[in-house]
Amino acid sequence: MTERFKQLLRDYEEGKLSAEERLEVEQELQKLEVYQAYMDEMLESGKNQVYAGAQLNSMELNSNQERKWMKRGKRNARFWSVGMVFVILMLLIIMNSILTSLYYTTGNPVRQIVYSDVLGSALSVSRPNIRVSLSSTPTNILATRFFGTISKQIGSESETVGTYSQTFRLNQWIGSRVDTYSDIQNRSNLFFYLPGATETARSSNEWSRLEKLPEGTVAEAYVSLDNYYEQSDVLSKFSGNVLNLVWYAVRTATEGFEMGEQAVWNPLGFPSIPLHHHVKTGLQTDDYKQTLQLLLEYKSITRSVVSTNLIKEALDYANEHGVQIYGVVVTGPVKELLKLQEVSFVKAIRIGEVRLWNWNNE
């Protein structure tokens, strides 16, 4: 409202206007009454703002007022659009979180625990002397990420050697796997010979490596045996040595046949510390078979780590012939490892990780 019109209103109330000026004021007041009535009607009926613009044009608004109304309408429309997008995104995030949580936290036991168990067990049976402690968190659409630390026992200590991460949507592996434990030189050196191997010359170099290591060190070693043994027999044979047996390599139906020297580069086996599943198990050798059975029940999880065909062949062989051990991963003082060179049941050895003295089992 302009200052001139305000002054006209005051003069109108005081009776100071001429007949022509009173007519002008009354016409303007009529326009304002029409505008007020229209705005009241809009508030009551909730009609679209487009119709409001058409009605305003009929009130002979000047160009400045029209521009102001148009700018205000555009600004309000932008705010409304951005607000609606934000609200929709928040609702999608909340719904995704709820659905993901419902999927992974239902079941008996809950899927989150089962999948973590399966993934950790697959790593433990397919990677000698490796354990992965896993946690999980929702991520992406209907997906969860399992992550944790990779550890292995060297001497008396369990040492963190890397991190692991893998993402699943429902029960399917998606994306890439992150495994920071990648000591290529050591891993290419680590394998077992089968009892029937005829060429183990490279093992003599490993004994020489051991002899050159300082006495105040501990090491990890892959020990190949001269025959297939039950676990109780293996424990009996190593009872006179001050060493820790941390992992057992178990015979399957296929290992070694593709290699001229019958070396097993990707063995299957089980750790000396029993794997604790959501299904209770008995003896540790039975625990190995129970673990393989569990991995076959959740093939979509297992195959992200190890071939399910290999797992099935190993389980079938163990059920028919028993759990036959042909190699062990041991760790302890270097001088104790050197004593294995003199025993008849040790066929060959490969040296893994070496650390400064941390031995507490004396």
C-alpha positions as CSV (number, residue, x, y, z in Angstrom):
1,M,0.0,0.0,0.0
2,T,1.5,3.3,-1.1
3,E,1.9,6.4,1.2
4,R,-0.5,8.3,-1.1
5,F,-3.3,5.8,-0.7
6,K,-2.8,5.7,3.1
7,Q,-3.2,9.5,3.2
8,L,-6.3,9.2,1.0
9,L,-7.8,6.7,3.5
10,R,-7.1,9.1,6.4
11,D,-8.7,12.0,4.5
12,Y,-11.6,9.8,3.5
13,E,-12.3,9.0,7.1
14,E,-12.1,12.7,8.1
15,G,-14.3,13.8,5.2
16,K,-11.7,16.0,3.5
17,L,-11.9,14.5,0.0
18,S,-13.7,15.8,-3.0
19,A,-16.4,13.7,-4.6
20,E,-14.0,12.5,-7.3
21,E,-11.4,11.5,-4.7
22,R,-14.0,9.7,-2.6
23,L,-15.1,7.7,-5.7
24,E,-11.5,6.7,-6.4
25,V,-11.0,5.5,-2.8
26,E,-14.2,3.5,-2.8
27,Q,-13.3,1.8,-6.1
28,E,-10.0,0.7,-4.6
29,L,-11.6,-0.5,-1.5
30,Q,-14.0,-2.6,-3.6
31,K,-11.0,-4.2,-5.3
32,L,-9.5,-5.0,-1.9
33,E,-12.7,-6.6,-0.7
34,V,-12.9,-8.7,-3.9
35,Y,-9.3,-9.8,-3.3
36,Q,-9.9,-10.6,0.4
37,A,-12.9,-12.6,-0.5
38,Y,-11.0,-14.6,-3.1
39,M,-8.1,-15.3,-0.7
40,D,-10.6,-16.5,1.9
41,E,-12.1,-18.8,-0.7
42,M,-8.7,-20.2,-1.6
43,L,-7.8,-21.0,2.0
44,E,-11.1,-22.8,2.4
45,S,-11.2,-24.8,-0.8
46,G,-7.4,-25.4,-1.2
47,K,-7.5,-24.7,-5.0
48,N,-4.3,-24.8,-7.0
49,Q,-2.1,-21.7,-7.1
50,V,-2.4,-21.6,-10.9
51,Y,-6.0,-20.5,-10.6
52,A,-5.0,-17.9,-8.1
53,G,-2.7,-16.4,-10.6
54,A,-5.5,-16.2,-13.2
55,Q,-7.8,-14.5,-10.7
56,L,-5.1,-12.0,-9.7
57,N,-4.6,-11.0,-13.3
58,S,-8.3,-10.1,-13.5
59,M,-7.8,-7.6,-10.6
60,E,-5.7,-5.4,-12.8
61,L,-2.5,-5.8,-10.7
62,N,0.3,-3.8,-11.9
63,S,3.5,-5.4,-13.4
64,N,5.6,-5.1,-10.3
65,Q,3.0,-7.0,-8.2
66,E,2.7,-9.7,-10.9
67,R,6.5,-10.2,-10.9
68,K,6.6,-10.5,-7.2
69,W,3.8,-13.1,-7.2
70,M,5.5,-15.1,-9.9
71,K,8.9,-15.1,-8.1
72,R,7.2,-16.1,-4.9
73,G,5.3,-18.9,-6.6
74,K,8.5,-20.3,-8.3
75,R,10.4,-20.1,-5.0
76,N,7.7,-21.9,-3.1
77,A,7.5,-24.6,-5.9
78,R,11.2,-25.2,-5.7
79,F,11.2,-25.5,-1.9
80,W,8.2,-27.9,-2.2
81,S,10.0,-30.0,-4.8
82,V,13.3,-30.2,-2.9
83,G,11.4,-31.0,0.3
84,M,9.4,-33.8,-1.3
85,V,12.6,-35.3,-2.7
86,F,14.3,-35.2,0.7
87,V,11.2,-36.7,2.4
88,I,11.1,-39.5,-0.2
89,L,14.8,-40.3,0.2
90,M,14.5,-40.4,3.9
91,L,11.5,-42.7,3.7
92,L,13.4,-45.0,1.3
93,I,16.4,-45.1,3.6
94,I,14.2,-45.9,6.6
95,M,12.4,-48.6,4.7
96,N,15.6,-50.1,3.5
97,S,17.0,-50.1,7.0
98,I,13.9,-51.7,8.4
99,L,13.6,-54.4,5.7
100,T,17.4,-55.2,5.9
101,S,17.2,-55.4,9.7
102,L,14.1,-57.7,9.5
103,Y,15.8,-60.0,7.0
104,Y,19.1,-60.4,8.8
105,T,17.8,-60.4,12.4
106,T,15.0,-63.0,11.9
107,G,15.4,-66.8,12.0
108,N,16.5,-69.1,14.8
109,P,19.3,-68.4,15.1
110,V,19.2,-65.1,13.2
111,R,20.6,-65.0,9.6
112,Q,23.2,-62.4,10.6
113,I,24.8,-64.9,13.0
114,V,24.5,-67.8,10.6
115,Y,26.0,-66.0,7.6
116,S,28.9,-64.7,9.7
117,D,29.4,-68.3,11.0
118,V,29.4,-69.7,7.4
119,L,31.7,-67.0,6.0
120,G,34.2,-67.4,8.9
121,S,34.1,-71.2,8.7
122,A,34.7,-71.2,4.9
123,L,37.8,-69.1,5.5
124,S,39.1,-71.2,8.4
125,V,38.8,-74.5,6.5
126,S,40.3,-73.2,3.2
127,R,43.1,-71.0,4.5
128,P,45.6,-72.7,6.9
129,N,46.2,-71.0,10.2
130,I,43.8,-68.2,9.4
131,R,40.9,-66.9,11.5
132,V,38.6,-64.0,10.8
133,S,36.6,-62.3,13.5
134,L,33.6,-60.8,11.7
135,S,31.0,-58.1,12.5
136,S,28.3,-56.8,10.2
137,T,26.5,-53.5,9.3
138,P,23.7,-52.7,6.8
139,T,24.8,-51.1,3.6
140,N,23.2,-50.3,0.2
141,I,19.8,-51.7,-0.7
142,L,18.9,-54.9,1.3
143,A,22.6,-55.6,1.8
144,T,24.9,-56.0,4.7
145,R,28.7,-55.8,4.9
146,F,30.6,-58.4,6.9
147,F,34.0,-57.1,8.0
148,G,36.7,-58.0,10.5
149,T,40.3,-58.7,11.2
150,I,42.4,-61.5,9.9
151,S,44.7,-63.2,12.5
152,K,47.0,-66.1,12.6
153,Q,49.0,-67.7,15.5
154,I,52.8,-67.3,15.3
155,G,54.6,-68.6,18.3
156,S,52.4,-68.1,21.4
157,E,50.6,-65.1,20.1
158,S,47.6,-64.6,17.9
159,E,48.6,-61.8,15.6
160,T,46.5,-59.5,13.4
161,V,47.9,-59.7,9.8
162,G,45.1,-57.9,7.8
163,T,41.5,-57.0,7.4
164,Y,38.6,-58.7,5.5
165,S,35.4,-57.3,4.1
166,Q,32.6,-58.8,2.0
167,T,29.1,-57.6,1.1
168,F,26.0,-59.7,0.6
169,R,22.6,-58.7,-0.7
170,L,20.2,-61.0,1.1
171,N,22.3,-64.2,0.7
172,Q,24.1,-63.4,-2.6
173,W,27.7,-62.0,-2.7
174,I,27.9,-58.6,-4.4
175,G,30.8,-56.3,-5.1
176,S,34.4,-57.0,-4.5
177,R,36.1,-58.8,-1.6
178,V,38.7,-56.8,0.4
179,D,41.5,-58.9,1.8
180,T,44.5,-57.0,2.9
181,Y,46.5,-60.0,3.9
182,S,48.5,-60.4,0.7
183,D,52.0,-61.6,1.6
184,I,52.5,-63.1,-1.9
185,Q,56.1,-64.3,-1.3
186,N,55.1,-66.3,1.8
187,R,51.8,-67.6,0.4
188,S,53.5,-68.9,-2.8
189,N,55.9,-70.8,-0.5
190,L,53.3,-72.4,1.6
191,F,52.0,-75.8,0.5
192,F,51.9,-79.5,1.6
193,Y,53.3,-82.6,0.0
194,L,51.1,-85.7,-0.1
195,P,52.6,-88.8,1.5
196,G,53.1,-90.4,-1.9
197,A,55.1,-87.5,-3.3
198,T,58.4,-88.7,-4.8
199,E,60.1,-85.3,-5.2
200,T,60.6,-83.1,-2.1
201,A,64.0,-81.7,-2.8
202,R,62.9,-78.1,-2.1
203,S,62.3,-79.1,1.5
204,S,66.1,-79.3,2.1
205,N,66.3,-75.6,1.4
206,E,63.7,-74.9,4.1
207,W,65.7,-76.8,6.7
208,S,68.7,-74.6,5.7
209,R,66.6,-71.5,6.2
210,L,65.6,-72.6,9.7
211,E,69.2,-73.2,10.6
212,K,70.1,-69.6,9.7
213,L,67.3,-68.1,11.8
214,P,68.4,-66.7,15.2
215,E,67.6,-68.9,18.2
216,G,65.5,-66.2,19.8
217,T,62.8,-66.3,17.1
218,V,59.6,-68.2,16.6
219,A,58.2,-69.4,13.2
220,E,55.2,-71.0,11.5
221,A,55.8,-74.1,9.4
222,Y,53.8,-76.3,7.1
223,V,54.8,-79.8,7.9
224,S,54.0,-82.6,5.5
225,L,53.6,-86.1,7.0
226,D,54.8,-89.5,5.6
227,N,51.3,-91.1,5.8
228,Y,47.6,-90.4,6.5
229,Y,46.8,-90.3,10.2
230,E,43.9,-89.8,12.5
231,Q,44.1,-86.7,14.7
232,S,44.8,-88.7,17.8
233,D,47.8,-90.3,16.1
234,V,49.2,-86.9,15.0
235,L,48.9,-85.5,18.5
236,S,50.7,-88.6,19.8
237,K,53.6,-88.2,17.4
238,F,54.1,-84.5,18.2
239,S,53.7,-85.0,22.0
240,G,57.5,-85.0,22.6
241,N,57.9,-81.6,20.8
242,V,57.5,-78.2,22.4
243,L,55.3,-76.9,19.5
244,N,51.8,-75.8,18.9
245,L,49.7,-77.6,16.3
246,V,47.4,-75.0,14.9
247,W,45.9,-76.4,11.7
248,Y,45.3,-79.9,10.2
249,A,45.4,-80.6,6.4
250,V,42.8,-83.3,5.6
251,R,42.7,-85.6,2.6
252,T,40.0,-85.0,0.0
253,A,39.2,-86.9,-3.2
254,T,41.1,-84.7,-5.7
255,E,44.2,-83.0,-4.1
256,G,47.6,-83.6,-5.7
257,F,46.6,-85.5,-8.8
258,E,47.1,-82.5,-11.1
259,M,50.7,-81.9,-9.9
260,G,53.6,-84.1,-10.9
261,E,55.2,-83.8,-7.5
262,Q,51.8,-84.2,-5.7
263,A,51.9,-80.9,-3.9
264,V,48.7,-79.4,-2.5
265,W,48.6,-75.6,-2.9
266,N,45.0,-75.1,-1.7
267,P,44.3,-77.6,1.0
268,L,41.2,-78.1,3.1
269,G,41.4,-78.7,6.8
270,F,40.4,-77.5,10.3
271,P,42.0,-75.4,13.1
272,S,43.1,-77.0,16.4
273,I,40.7,-74.6,18.2
274,P,37.3,-75.9,17.4
275,L,34.9,-73.8,15.3
276,H,31.8,-72.9,17.3
277,H,28.7,-73.1,15.1
278,H,25.1,-72.3,15.8
279,V,24.7,-76.1,15.6
280,K,26.5,-77.9,18.4
281,T,29.1,-80.5,17.4
282,G,30.9,-83.3,19.2
283,L,34.5,-84.3,18.7
284,Q,36.8,-82.1,16.7
285,T,37.0,-84.5,13.7
286,D,33.3,-84.7,13.7
287,D,33.3,-80.9,13.9
288,Y,35.3,-80.8,10.6
289,K,32.5,-82.8,8.9
290,Q,29.8,-80.7,10.5
291,T,31.5,-77.6,9.2
292,L,31.6,-79.0,5.7
293,Q,27.9,-79.9,6.0
294,L,27.1,-76.3,7.2
295,L,29.0,-74.8,4.2
296,L,27.0,-77.0,1.8
297,E,23.7,-75.9,3.4
298,Y,24.7,-72.2,2.5
299,K,26.3,-72.6,-0.9
300,S,25.6,-69.0,-1.9
301,I,27.7,-67.8,1.0
302,T,30.4,-70.5,0.8
303,R,31.1,-70.2,-3.0
304,S,32.3,-66.6,-2.4
305,V,35.3,-68.1,-0.6
306,V,35.8,-71.7,-1.8
307,S,34.4,-74.1,-4.4
308,T,31.3,-75.9,-3.1
309,N,32.2,-78.8,-5.4
310,L,35.5,-79.2,-3.5
311,I,33.6,-79.0,-0.2
312,K,31.2,-81.8,-1.3
313,E,34.0,-84.0,-2.5
314,A,35.8,-83.5,0.8
315,L,32.7,-84.3,2.9
316,D,31.9,-87.4,0.8
317,Y,35.4,-88.7,1.2
318,A,35.5,-88.0,4.9
319,N,32.2,-89.8,5.4
320,E,33.5,-92.9,3.5
321,H,37.1,-93.0,4.6
322,G,37.2,-91.0,7.8
323,V,39.2,-87.8,8.5
324,Q,42.7,-88.5,7.2
325,I,45.4,-86.0,8.1
326,Y,48.5,-85.6,5.9
327,G,49.9,-82.3,7.1
328,V,49.9,-79.8,9.9
329,V,50.7,-76.2,10.5
330,V,52.9,-75.9,13.6
331,T,54.4,-72.9,15.3
332,G,57.0,-72.5,18.0
333,P,60.7,-71.8,18.7
334,V,63.0,-72.3,15.7
335,K,65.2,-74.7,17.6
336,E,62.2,-76.9,18.3
337,L,61.2,-76.9,14.6
338,L,64.7,-78.0,13.6
339,K,64.2,-81.1,15.7
340,L,61.5,-82.3,13.3
341,Q,64.2,-82.9,10.7
342,E,65.3,-86.0,12.8
343,V,61.8,-87.7,13.1
344,S,60.7,-90.3,10.6
345,F,57.0,-89.2,10.3
346,V,57.9,-85.7,8.9
347,K,58.3,-85.9,5.1
348,A,58.9,-82.2,4.3
349,I,58.6,-78.7,5.7
350,R,57.8,-75.2,4.4
351,I,58.6,-72.1,6.5
352,G,55.9,-69.4,6.8
353,E,55.9,-66.3,9.1
354,V,58.8,-65.6,11.4
355,R,58.7,-63.3,14.4
356,L,60.9,-62.3,17.4
357,W,60.7,-64.4,20.5
358,N,57.2,-64.5,22.1
359,W,57.1,-68.1,23.4
360,N,55.3,-68.7,26.7
361,N,54.8,-72.4,26.6
362,E,58.0,-73.5,28.2
